[in-house]
Amino acid sequence: MYFTYNVFLIQTIMNMEYLIENLKKDIWEKLRNEFVLCNDIGNYDDNLFYKKDIPRVFYEKKVVLPEEIFFKAIKNLNNMEIKRFIMSCFILSIGLKISLNERFSEILADSYCFLEFESIDKNSTQYEQIFFKDMFKAEFRKFNFKNLGLALKQNMIKRIYLQILDWQKDNKKYAVDINSLRSRLS
């Protein structure tokens, strides 16, 4: 009986690890296709992430993404908070890979997630998130990022990336764009 339970437990753990690896690769491949016009982000690499749970976003030039989050994601496939958190972490890693610093990688991740999940995540980047929503509102009367085709998403993501890259290179332009938006919203 003890042996049978151990075999079952080992099989369950191996199955969960397989599901988690596939989930990671699937998310990365989706994002790789969407970010293709920005830069080739390559294949999924576990080394992009710091897997221990510590109260930081970045640690040792990696994005903090505890492995336990994936167990929760597999068990709760419809939990939007978990999906958004994982997606944000992956995009933070992509931002670092495509030459953005930590601050502007956060803007990229938060803005992408705002478009994808249609809710503001952090107050620290709320204006940037709204900036990109406004950027595309004029082009799409009923804007729904999820329902766009891949080519449109790729072009939008490229425009977002180039804008953020521009801001990173020129903080004055960043300040002017965000202050202009703040004035309009006041």
Secondary structure, DSSP 8 states (H G I E B T S, - for coil): -HHHHHHHHHHHHHHHHHHHHHHHHHHHHHHHHHTTTT----S--GGGEE-S--S-SEETTEEE--THHHHHHHH-TT-HHHHHHHHHHHHHHHHHHTT--HHHHHHHHHHHHHHHH-S---GGGHHHHHHHHHHHHTT-TT--GGGS-HHHHHHHHHHHHHHHHHHHH-HHHHHHHHHHHHHHH-
